[in-house]
Amino acid sequence: MTISKKDGSDIAPRMKAGAAFVASGQLVEAAEIYAGVMTDYFPRDAPAFRNAYALTRDGDRSMASRAYAAIAEGWRAEGRYLKAAPMFRIAIALDPTRRDLARILAEMYVALGLPGEEGA
């Protein structure tokens, strides 16, 4: 895992790396990166991320999906769509049957003026 730079300049590259892992199906690796970013920069959310990462690592995909969705819902409720989106993506990757999360993610992309993803 990358050591944080404390000025925040490493957040975007780390989140991009996490997104690449999600896209390639390497969910444990993605979860590790996201948990590291949250621990380094968002300590309020770190315990929830450690729990979600542990569930992912241990293979409990359904519970891990719910944990990431809960984190994402909290950020979405605060209007922090750019933080919520990657968490929704990993929750969906962990449990592709969660069409409700895909719909929420698509709505957030529209609200942000961003193009959606295939299948989202």
TORVOLO-384528 format. One record per atom (N, C-alpha, C): residue in three letters; atom name; chain; x, y, z; residue number from 1. Coordinates in steps of 0.02 Angstrom, whole numbers. Layout:
residues N
ATOM,ALA,CA,A,X,Y,Z,NUM
...
This chain:
residues 120
ATOM,MET,N,A,42,-59,0,1
ATOM,MET,CA,A,0,0,0,1
ATOM,MET,C,A,45,62,0,1
ATOM,THR,N,A,23,113,-36,2
ATOM,THR,CA,A,59,176,-39,2
ATOM,THR,C,A,55,213,27,2
ATOM,ILE,N,A,111,241,48,3
ATOM,ILE,CA,A,112,282,108,3
ATOM,ILE,C,A,83,350,90,3
ATOM,SER,N,A,39,375,132,4
ATOM,SER,CA,A,6,438,116,4
ATOM,SER,C,A,55,496,118,4
ATOM,LYS,N,A,40,547,80,5
ATOM,LYS,CA,A,81,607,77,5
ATOM,LYS,C,A,56,662,123,5
ATOM,LYS,N,A,0,651,156,6
ATOM,LYS,CA,A,-31,697,204,6
ATOM,LYS,C,A,-51,764,174,6
ATOM,ASP,N,A,-30,779,113,7
ATOM,ASP,CA,A,-55,840,81,7
ATOM,ASP,C,A,-114,823,35,7
ATOM,GLY,N,A,-131,760,31,8
ATOM,GLY,CA,A,-188,739,-9,8
ATOM,GLY,C,A,-173,725,-82,8
ATOM,SER,N,A,-111,737,-104,9
ATOM,SER,CA,A,-96,729,-174,9
ATOM,SER,C,A,-97,656,-197,9
ATOM,ASP,N,A,-97,610,-150,10
ATOM,ASP,CA,A,-99,539,-170,10
ATOM,ASP,C,A,-169,509,-170,10
ATOM,ILE,N,A,-220,547,-150,11
ATOM,ILE,CA,A,-287,519,-146,11
ATOM,ILE,C,A,-313,499,-214,11
ATOM,ALA,N,A,-311,544,-262,12
ATOM,ALA,CA,A,-339,529,-329,12
ATOM,ALA,C,A,-305,469,-361,12
ATOM,PRO,N,A,-238,465,-361,13
ATOM,PRO,CA,A,-207,406,-392,13
ATOM,PRO,C,A,-224,341,-355,13
ATOM,ARG,N,A,-230,344,-290,14
ATOM,ARG,CA,A,-248,284,-253,14
ATOM,ARG,C,A,-320,263,-267,14
ATOM,MET,N,A,-365,312,-270,15
ATOM,MET,CA,A,-435,295,-286,15
ATOM,MET,C,A,-441,269,-358,15
ATOM,LYS,N,A,-402,296,-403,16
ATOM,LYS,CA,A,-402,272,-472,16
ATOM,LYS,C,A,-376,200,-475,16
ATOM,ALA,N,A,-325,186,-436,17
ATOM,ALA,CA,A,-299,117,-433,17
ATOM,ALA,C,A,-351,70,-405,17
ATOM,GLY,N,A,-387,93,-353,18
ATOM,GLY,CA,A,-441,53,-325,18
ATOM,GLY,C,A,-495,39,-376,18
ATOM,ALA,N,A,-514,89,-414,19
ATOM,ALA,CA,A,-565,81,-466,19
ATOM,ALA,C,A,-543,31,-519,19
ATOM,ALA,N,A,-479,33,-536,20
ATOM,ALA,CA,A,-452,-15,-585,20
ATOM,ALA,C,A,-457,-86,-558,20
ATOM,PHE,N,A,-443,-95,-494,21
ATOM,PHE,CA,A,-450,-161,-464,21
ATOM,PHE,C,A,-522,-184,-464,21
ATOM,VAL,N,A,-569,-139,-450,22
ATOM,VAL,CA,A,-640,-157,-452,22
ATOM,VAL,C,A,-658,-179,-523,22
ATOM,ALA,N,A,-638,-140,-572,23
ATOM,ALA,CA,A,-654,-155,-641,23
ATOM,ALA,C,A,-627,-222,-664,23
ATOM,SER,N,A,-570,-242,-636,24
ATOM,SER,CA,A,-540,-306,-656,24
ATOM,SER,C,A,-561,-364,-611,24
ATOM,GLY,N,A,-606,-349,-563,25
ATOM,GLY,CA,A,-631,-402,-519,25
ATOM,GLY,C,A,-586,-418,-460,25
ATOM,GLN,N,A,-535,-379,-449,26
ATOM,GLN,CA,A,-489,-390,-393,26
ATOM,GLN,C,A,-514,-350,-333,26
ATOM,LEU,N,A,-567,-376,-303,27
ATOM,LEU,CA,A,-603,-338,-252,27
ATOM,LEU,C,A,-565,-333,-186,27
ATOM,VAL,N,A,-528,-384,-167,28
ATOM,VAL,CA,A,-490,-380,-105,28
ATOM,VAL,C,A,-437,-325,-111,28
ATOM,GLU,N,A,-403,-322,-168,29
ATOM,GLU,CA,A,-353,-271,-179,29
ATOM,GLU,C,A,-384,-201,-179,29
ATOM,ALA,N,A,-442,-195,-210,30
ATOM,ALA,CA,A,-477,-130,-211,30
ATOM,ALA,C,A,-496,-110,-140,30
ATOM,ALA,N,A,-523,-158,-103,31
ATOM,ALA,CA,A,-544,-143,-34,31
ATOM,ALA,C,A,-485,-122,9,31
ATOM,GLU,N,A,-428,-153,-2,32
ATOM,GLU,CA,A,-368,-134,37,32
ATOM,GLU,C,A,-347,-62,22,32
ATOM,ILE,N,A,-348,-44,-41,33
ATOM,ILE,CA,A,-330,25,-60,33
ATOM,ILE,C,A,-379,75,-29,33
ATOM,TYR,N,A,-444,62,-37,34
ATOM,TYR,CA,A,-494,108,-11,34
ATOM,TYR,C,A,-489,113,66,34
ATOM,ALA,N,A,-478,57,99,35
ATOM,ALA,CA,A,-472,59,172,35
ATOM,ALA,C,A,-411,100,192,35
ATOM,GLY,N,A,-357,95,154,36
ATOM,GLY,CA,A,-298,134,169,36
ATOM,GLY,C,A,-309,209,161,36
ATOM,VAL,N,A,-343,228,107,37
ATOM,VAL,CA,A,-358,299,96,37
ATOM,VAL,C,A,-401,326,153,37
ATOM,MET,N,A,-452,288,171,38
ATOM,MET,CA,A,-497,310,224,38
ATOM,MET,C,A,-461,316,291,38
ATOM,THR,N,A,-418,268,306,39
ATOM,THR,CA,A,-381,271,368,39
ATOM,THR,C,A,-335,332,370,39
ATOM,ASP,N,A,-304,346,313,40
ATOM,ASP,CA,A,-256,402,309,40
ATOM,ASP,C,A,-290,470,310,40
ATOM,TYR,N,A,-348,476,277,41
ATOM,TYR,CA,A,-377,543,267,41
ATOM,TYR,C,A,-446,554,298,41
ATOM,PHE,N,A,-481,501,312,42
ATOM,PHE,CA,A,-549,508,337,42
ATOM,PHE,C,A,-558,463,399,42
ATOM,PRO,N,A,-524,480,453,43
ATOM,PRO,CA,A,-524,435,511,43
ATOM,PRO,C,A,-593,421,539,43
ATOM,ARG,N,A,-641,467,530,44
ATOM,ARG,CA,A,-709,455,554,44
ATOM,ARG,C,A,-738,392,522,44
ATOM,ASP,N,A,-721,380,459,45
ATOM,ASP,CA,A,-749,324,422,45
ATOM,ASP,C,A,-704,262,424,45
ATOM,ALA,N,A,-646,267,453,46
ATOM,ALA,CA,A,-597,212,451,46
ATOM,ALA,C,A,-624,147,482,46
ATOM,PRO,N,A,-658,147,539,47
ATOM,PRO,CA,A,-683,83,566,47
ATOM,PRO,C,A,-731,48,519,47
ATOM,ALA,N,A,-775,84,486,48
ATOM,ALA,CA,A,-821,53,439,48
ATOM,ALA,C,A,-784,23,380,48
ATOM,PHE,N,A,-732,57,357,49
ATOM,PHE,CA,A,-692,30,302,49
ATOM,PHE,C,A,-653,-31,322,49
ATOM,ARG,N,A,-625,-31,382,50
ATOM,ARG,CA,A,-589,-90,405,50
ATOM,ARG,C,A,-636,-150,408,50
ATOM,ASN,N,A,-697,-139,431,51
ATOM,ASN,CA,A,-747,-193,434,51
ATOM,ASN,C,A,-763,-217,363,51
ATOM,ALA,N,A,-777,-171,317,52
ATOM,ALA,CA,A,-794,-190,248,52
ATOM,ALA,C,A,-735,-227,216,52
ATOM,TYR,N,A,-675,-203,227,53
ATOM,TYR,CA,A,-615,-237,199,53
ATOM,TYR,C,A,-610,-308,227,53
ATOM,ALA,N,A,-619,-316,293,54
ATOM,ALA,CA,A,-614,-382,324,54
ATOM,ALA,C,A,-666,-430,294,54
ATOM,LEU,N,A,-727,-406,285,55
ATOM,LEU,CA,A,-779,-448,255,55
ATOM,LEU,C,A,-761,-468,183,55
ATOM,THR,N,A,-733,-421,146,56
ATOM,THR,CA,A,-712,-435,77,56
ATOM,THR,C,A,-656,-486,77,56
ATOM,ARG,N,A,-606,-474,117,57
ATOM,ARG,CA,A,-548,-519,122,57
ATOM,ARG,C,A,-569,-589,141,57
ATOM,ASP,N,A,-618,-594,187,58
ATOM,ASP,CA,A,-640,-659,211,58
ATOM,ASP,C,A,-690,-693,165,58
ATOM,GLY,N,A,-709,-659,111,59
ATOM,GLY,CA,A,-752,-690,61,59
ATOM,GLY,C,A,-827,-685,74,59
ATOM,ASP,N,A,-847,-645,123,60
ATOM,ASP,CA,A,-918,-636,136,60
ATOM,ASP,C,A,-944,-580,92,60
ATOM,ARG,N,A,-956,-596,29,61
ATOM,ARG,CA,A,-972,-546,-22,61
ATOM,ARG,C,A,-1037,-509,-7,61
ATOM,SER,N,A,-1087,-544,16,62
ATOM,SER,CA,A,-1152,-512,30,62
ATOM,SER,C,A,-1146,-461,86,62
ATOM,MET,N,A,-1115,-480,141,63
ATOM,MET,CA,A,-1107,-434,197,63
ATOM,MET,C,A,-1059,-377,179,63
ATOM,ALA,N,A,-1007,-392,141,64
ATOM,ALA,CA,A,-960,-340,120,64
ATOM,ALA,C,A,-996,-289,75,64
ATOM,SER,N,A,-1038,-314,30,65
ATOM,SER,CA,A,-1076,-269,-13,65
ATOM,SER,C,A,-1120,-223,29,65
ATOM,ARG,N,A,-1153,-251,78,66
ATOM,ARG,CA,A,-1196,-210,121,66
ATOM,ARG,C,A,-1155,-159,159,66
ATOM,ALA,N,A,-1095,-178,182,67
ATOM,ALA,CA,A,-1053,-131,219,67
ATOM,ALA,C,A,-1031,-73,175,67
ATOM,TYR,N,A,-1009,-87,113,68
ATOM,TYR,CA,A,-990,-33,68,68
ATOM,TYR,C,A,-1050,9,48,68
ATOM,ALA,N,A,-1107,-22,39,69
ATOM,ALA,CA,A,-1168,16,21,69
ATOM,ALA,C,A,-1187,63,78,69
ATOM,ALA,N,A,-1179,41,140,70
ATOM,ALA,CA,A,-1195,84,197,70
ATOM,ALA,C,A,-1148,145,199,70
ATOM,ILE,N,A,-1085,133,187,71
ATOM,ILE,CA,A,-1036,189,185,71
ATOM,ILE,C,A,-1056,237,129,71
ATOM,ALA,N,A,-1070,209,71,72
ATOM,ALA,CA,A,-1089,251,13,72
ATOM,ALA,C,A,-1152,290,26,72
ATOM,GLU,N,A,-1202,258,57,73
ATOM,GLU,CA,A,-1265,293,71,73
ATOM,GLU,C,A,-1253,352,119,73
ATOM,GLY,N,A,-1210,343,167,74
ATOM,GLY,CA,A,-1194,398,212,74
ATOM,GLY,C,A,-1164,457,176,74
ATOM,TRP,N,A,-1117,443,132,75
ATOM,TRP,CA,A,-1086,498,94,75
ATOM,TRP,C,A,-1136,529,44,75
ATOM,ARG,N,A,-1178,487,14,76
ATOM,ARG,CA,A,-1227,514,-33,76
ATOM,ARG,C,A,-1275,561,4,76
ATOM,ALA,N,A,-1295,542,64,77
ATOM,ALA,CA,A,-1341,583,103,77
ATOM,ALA,C,A,-1310,651,120,77
ATOM,GLU,N,A,-1243,652,126,78
ATOM,GLU,CA,A,-1208,715,139,78
ATOM,GLU,C,A,-1193,753,75,78
ATOM,GLY,N,A,-1213,726,17,79
ATOM,GLY,CA,A,-1199,758,-47,79
ATOM,GLY,C,A,-1129,747,-72,79
ATOM,ARG,N,A,-1093,699,-45,80
ATOM,ARG,CA,A,-1024,684,-64,80
ATOM,ARG,C,A,-1023,629,-116,80
ATOM,TYR,N,A,-1050,645,-174,81
ATOM,TYR,CA,A,-1058,595,-227,81
ATOM,TYR,C,A,-992,567,-252,81
ATOM,LEU,N,A,-941,608,-257,82
ATOM,LEU,CA,A,-877,583,-282,82
ATOM,LEU,C,A,-845,533,-234,82
ATOM,LYS,N,A,-859,539,-171,83
ATOM,LYS,CA,A,-835,489,-123,83
ATOM,LYS,C,A,-880,427,-123,83
ATOM,ALA,N,A,-945,438,-132,84
ATOM,ALA,CA,A,-993,383,-130,84
ATOM,ALA,C,A,-987,337,-190,84
ATOM,ALA,N,A,-974,365,-249,85
ATOM,ALA,CA,A,-975,325,-310,85
ATOM,ALA,C,A,-929,264,-309,85
ATOM,PRO,N,A,-865,271,-289,86
ATOM,PRO,CA,A,-823,211,-288,86
ATOM,PRO,C,A,-848,157,-240,86
ATOM,MET,N,A,-879,179,-185,87
ATOM,MET,CA,A,-904,131,-137,87
ATOM,MET,C,A,-965,94,-164,87
ATOM,PHE,N,A,-1008,131,-201,88
ATOM,PHE,CA,A,-1064,97,-234,88
ATOM,PHE,C,A,-1038,48,-286,88
ATOM,ARG,N,A,-986,67,-322,89
ATOM,ARG,CA,A,-958,22,-374,89
ATOM,ARG,C,A,-932,-42,-344,89
ATOM,ILE,N,A,-897,-38,-288,90
ATOM,ILE,CA,A,-871,-99,-258,90
ATOM,ILE,C,A,-927,-140,-228,90
ATOM,ALA,N,A,-978,-107,-199,91
ATOM,ALA,CA,A,-1036,-144,-172,91
ATOM,ALA,C,A,-1071,-182,-228,91
ATOM,ILE,N,A,-1079,-151,-286,92
ATOM,ILE,CA,A,-1111,-184,-343,92
ATOM,ILE,C,A,-1067,-241,-369,92
ATOM,ALA,N,A,-1002,-230,-372,93
ATOM,ALA,CA,A,-957,-284,-395,93
ATOM,ALA,C,A,-960,-344,-348,93
ATOM,LEU,N,A,-967,-331,-284,94
ATOM,LEU,CA,A,-972,-386,-235,94
ATOM,LEU,C,A,-1039,-422,-240,94
ATOM,ASP,N,A,-1092,-387,-258,95
ATOM,ASP,CA,A,-1158,-417,-263,95
ATOM,ASP,C,A,-1195,-387,-323,95
ATOM,PRO,N,A,-1182,-415,-383,96
ATOM,PRO,CA,A,-1211,-388,-444,96
ATOM,PRO,C,A,-1288,-389,-446,96
ATOM,THR,N,A,-1320,-425,-401,97
ATOM,THR,CA,A,-1393,-426,-400,97
ATOM,THR,C,A,-1422,-362,-371,97
ATOM,ARG,N,A,-1381,-319,-342,98
ATOM,ARG,CA,A,-1404,-257,-311,98
ATOM,ARG,C,A,-1419,-204,-363,98
ATOM,ARG,N,A,-1471,-214,-401,99
ATOM,ARG,CA,A,-1491,-167,-453,99
ATOM,ARG,C,A,-1510,-99,-423,99
ATOM,ASP,N,A,-1533,-99,-361,100
ATOM,ASP,CA,A,-1550,-36,-328,100
ATOM,ASP,C,A,-1489,8,-322,100
ATOM,LEU,N,A,-1432,-22,-308,101
ATOM,LEU,CA,A,-1370,17,-302,101
ATOM,LEU,C,A,-1348,42,-370,101
ATOM,ALA,N,A,-1356,1,-421,102
ATOM,ALA,CA,A,-1338,23,-489,102
ATOM,ALA,C,A,-1381,83,-510,102
ATOM,ARG,N,A,-1444,82,-491,103
ATOM,ARG,CA,A,-1489,138,-508,103
ATOM,ARG,C,A,-1466,201,-472,103
ATOM,ILE,N,A,-1450,195,-408,104
ATOM,ILE,CA,A,-1426,253,-369,104
ATOM,ILE,C,A,-1362,280,-399,104
ATOM,LEU,N,A,-1316,235,-417,105
ATOM,LEU,CA,A,-1253,257,-447,105
ATOM,LEU,C,A,-1266,294,-512,105
ATOM,ALA,N,A,-1310,268,-553,106
ATOM,ALA,CA,A,-1326,301,-617,106
ATOM,ALA,C,A,-1356,370,-604,106
ATOM,GLU,N,A,-1399,376,-555,107
ATOM,GLU,CA,A,-1429,441,-538,107
ATOM,GLU,C,A,-1375,490,-514,107
ATOM,MET,N,A,-1327,466,-477,108
ATOM,MET,CA,A,-1273,510,-455,108
ATOM,MET,C,A,-1231,533,-514,108
ATOM,TYR,N,A,-1216,488,-561,109
ATOM,TYR,CA,A,-1179,508,-620,109
ATOM,TYR,C,A,-1216,562,-658,109
ATOM,VAL,N,A,-1281,555,-665,110
ATOM,VAL,CA,A,-1321,606,-700,110
ATOM,VAL,C,A,-1317,672,-662,110
ATOM,ALA,N,A,-1324,670,-596,111
ATOM,ALA,CA,A,-1322,730,-555,111
ATOM,ALA,C,A,-1255,766,-561,111
ATOM,LEU,N,A,-1201,726,-570,112
ATOM,LEU,CA,A,-1134,754,-576,112
ATOM,LEU,C,A,-1117,773,-648,112
ATOM,GLY,N,A,-1160,753,-695,113
ATOM,GLY,CA,A,-1146,767,-766,113
ATOM,GLY,C,A,-1093,722,-793,113
ATOM,LEU,N,A,-1086,662,-765,114
ATOM,LEU,CA,A,-1035,615,-787,114
ATOM,LEU,C,A,-1066,561,-829,114
ATOM,PRO,N,A,-1028,533,-876,115
ATOM,PRO,CA,A,-1055,476,-915,115
ATOM,PRO,C,A,-1060,415,-869,115
ATOM,GLY,N,A,-1111,375,-880,116
ATOM,GLY,CA,A,-1119,313,-842,116
ATOM,GLY,C,A,-1072,260,-867,116
ATOM,GLU,N,A,-1074,203,-834,117
ATOM,GLU,CA,A,-1033,147,-853,117
ATOM,GLU,C,A,-1077,94,-884,117
ATOM,GLU,N,A,-1049,52,-926,118
ATOM,GLU,CA,A,-1086,-3,-955,118
ATOM,GLU,C,A,-1112,-47,-899,118
ATOM,GLY,N,A,-1175,-61,-900,119
ATOM,GLY,CA,A,-1204,-106,-850,119
ATOM,GLY,C,A,-1219,-75,-783,119
ATOM,ALA,N,A,-1203,-11,-774,120
ATOM,ALA,CA,A,-1215,21,-709,120
ATOM,ALA,C,A,-1286,43,-703,120
